[in-house]
Amino acid sequence: MEAAILQFFEGIRCGFLDVFFGIFSVLGEAMIVGGVAILVFWLAPKRAGEQIIMTALTSFPINSFMKFTIARPRPFVAGVVEYREPPFLADSLDPCASFPSGHTQSSGSFAFAAASSAKKLFAWIVAGVLILLVMLSRLYFGAHYPTDVLAGLCFGLAIALAWAAVFRFAYPYRYLILLCLAALALFPCLLPNVAHDYIQATGLLAGAALALASAHFCLPEQSCPFPRRLWRVPVGAALVGAVFCFCLLFPEGEVFSLIKWALIAFTAGFPAPYLFSLLKI
């Protein structure tokens, strides 16, 4: 059944669908989802922004851990279909990291968290359509089996709902929960041959956990009208970009990669909001 579904999508490939599904494949990229989550965190009200960023960054290491633990070969490795390269961003696909779909889980956790925060039926409809198209895009290009994208959908929704429950029933403990999850995520980093993607995702989660807790206790609450708040985007991007360029000087190695991504996430979560506060934006 799975082979037949993938071969159906292989049979309808054409230039127009390459572009169409390529757009939604890009929207599921972890770095795109993470970047958008940071922008939402900067621009949205505090509660909604925190829920979305915590959900998105928690999803990354969970997905990566399952990928390198299960190590399911992708369909093009098994000869089920030929892989078709998306037209916009090249996929650097690990041939044995098919389950679950990272694009589906990442975009799903983000979209469902945003819909949960918005508490509007229309937001849930938009989230559902977006995730469906991301799922179909991964099947179209032959990157995943149908069960991979269904699993990604379930895990993404489960993580989003779990954080929604935390924000509803255990709101005062959200930072403690995030710090505990980050600490747990660090343990597999001690294992040999850990996937680089997992190191990167864990660094982002750990840096964000420290940053959000620090910002909560060190920065005063401030209100800023939305048009003026848009200045946070170029200011924050410049600060994070400067830190990213500085991190390029780090030596090679997984330890330095962990530190690099933790520092980048920490900058987005604490120094950037501190700068916003100073500039009253």
N, C-alpha and C positions, 0 to 999 in steps of 0.2 A: 504493500500500500504506500509506504513512504517513498519507495523508488518511483512508483507511478506518478505520485504528486510532483516530485522533483523533475521527472522527465516531461511532464506536462508544461511546467514553467520553462524548461529548456527549449521546448518546441515552439514557444511563442516569443522567444527573444527577438528583439529588433532594436533599431537605433532609438526610436521614441521611448520604448519601455526602459531601455538602458538609462536614459536621462531621468525619466519619471521615478523609477525605483532607486536610481542613484541618489536622488535628492533625499529620499527617506532613509536610505542606508547611511548617508552622512549624518542625518539627524540622530542616529543611534550610536554614533561614535562616542566612546567614553569621554574623550577630551572635549568634544562639543557639549555633551550633556553636563560635564563638570563645569565648563566655562559659563554656560547659561545658568546653571544653578548658583554660581557665584554672583552673577549679575542680578539674579532674582533676590539673593540674600542681601545685596547692597541696596536694592531699590524698594523691595516689598516691606510691609510692616514687620516688626521684629518677630512676632510669633510665627507668621506664615513663612518668612524667610528662613528662620531656623529650622522649621519642620522640613522644608524642601531640601536644604543643604545637608541636613543630617541624614535624610532618607537616601539621597543620591550618593553621598560618600560612603555610607554603610554598604550599599549595594555593590560597589566596585570590588572590595576584597572578597566578599562572599562569592561573587561570581567567579573571580579569578581562582580562588581556592578550589572550588568545585571543578573548574576546568582542568587544572593540573593534577587534581587527585583522581578524577574519573578518566581523563585522557581518552575520550572517545574520538576515533578517527573521523575526519570530515568526509562528507559524501563523495567529493572528488578524489580523495585518497583511495576510497573503496571502489572507485570506478563506476559509481552509480550515475554521475553526470560529470560534465566538464565544468570547471570553475570559470566564471566570466568576471573579469575585473571591472569594478564600478568605475564610472567615467571621471569622478571628481577627486576623491581621496583614495589612494591605493591602500588596500587591506594588507597588513602584514600578518597573515594568518598562520598561526601555529597549526600544522597539519593534524595534530592530535589534541585539539582543544575545542571540540564541537559542542559539547554539552556542559551547561545550557548556553543558549545564545546570549552573548554579552550585550549586543545591540538591543535586543528585545528587553532584557532585564534592566539595563541602564535607563533606556528611554521610558520603560514602563514604570519603574519606581519613581522617576522624576515626574512624569505626567500624572500618575495617580496621586502623588503627594500634592501636586499643584491643584488638582481637582478637589482633593479632600480639604485643602486649605480654603479654596474658593467657595465650597459648599453650594455649588450651583449645578443643576442638571445639565445645563449647556456645557459646563467645563468637563463633566464626566463624558459627555458625548464626544467632544473634541479629543479628549485624551484617548478614548476607545478607538476612534478612527485613526488617530496618529499611530498608536501602537500596532493596530492591524496592518497598516501600510508598511511599517518598519519590519514586522514579521514577514510579510509577503516579499519584501525586498531581499531578505536574507535567503528565502527559498528560491527566488528568481535567479540570483547570482550563483546559487549552488554552494553557499557557504555552510548551510546547516540542514539537518533533517527536520521534518515537521515536529517531531517530539522535542527537538532542541529548542525551537522557538516557543512551543507550548510550555515547556518547563521554565524558560526565561520569563514568559508572561506570568506564570504562577508565582515564581520567586519574587519578581518585581512587585506584584500586587501584594504579596504577603508582607514584604518589607515595608511598603508604604502604609499598609493597614496597621502593622505593628507600631510604627512611629506615630500614626494618627491616634492610636490607643494611648501611647505614652503621653502625648500632648493633651489628651482629654482627661486621663485618669491619674497621671503621675507627672504632671507638668513641673513641679518643683525639683524633681529628680532627673530631669532630662540630661543635664550635663554629666552627672555621675554615671548614668547609663551609657552615655556616649564614650566617656573615658574608660569604662570597663570594657566596652566592645573594642576600643582601640588597643587596650592592653592585651586582650585575648588575641587580636589579630597579629600582634607582634610575635607571638610564640612560634608560629610556623616559619617565620623568617630565620629561625635558628636551624631549620632543617637543611640538609644538603640539596642542591639542585632546585631551589625554589624558583618558580617562574618570575621573570623580571617584572611582568605586569602586576603580579601580586605584591612585590616589593614597592612598586610605585603606588599602587592603590592603598597599601597600608600606611605609607608615608603621608599621603593626602589625608587619610582618616585621622591619624595620630596628630598631625599638625592642626587640623581643624578642631579636634576635640580640645586641645590645649588653648587654642585661640578663642573659641566660643566661651569657654569657662572663664578665661582671663578677661575678655571683653565684658562679660556680664557683671563681674565683680569690680572692675576697674573703671568702666566708662559709665557716665551718667546717661539716663534716658533723655533723648532729645527729639523734638518734633520739627520736621522740616517739610515744607510743601513740595508736592511731587515735581513740578517743573524745575525747581531749584535742585532737587535731589538728583536729577539727571547728570549734574556735574560730577557725581560720584563715579560715573563710568570712566571718563578719561583720566581722572585723578587716580582712581584705584588701579586702572589698567597700567598706568605709567609706573606706579609703585611696584606692583607685582611683576611687571616686565623688567624693571631694573633689578629686582631680586633674582629673577630667572636668569638674566644675563650674568649676574655675579655667580650664580650656581654653576654656570658653564665652566668655571675655573676649577671646580672640584675634580679630584682624581677619579679615574674609573673604579668601579667596584660597587657591589650591591649595598654595602653600608653607606657609602657616600650618596648613592641613589636614594636610599631611604631618607637620609638627612635632607637631601636637596628638595624632595617633594614635600616633606614635612615642613620645611622652611617656607616654601612657596604657599602652602595652604595656611600656615600660621600667619603669614603676611596678609593674605586676603581676609582672614578672619579677625585679626586684632589690630595691627598697625594701620591698616587701611581704614577701618571704622574710627580709629583714634584720630587719624588725619581728617576724616570727614567732620568729626566733632570740632576740631580746631578751626577748620574753615567754615563751620556752620553751614554745611551743605547736607 
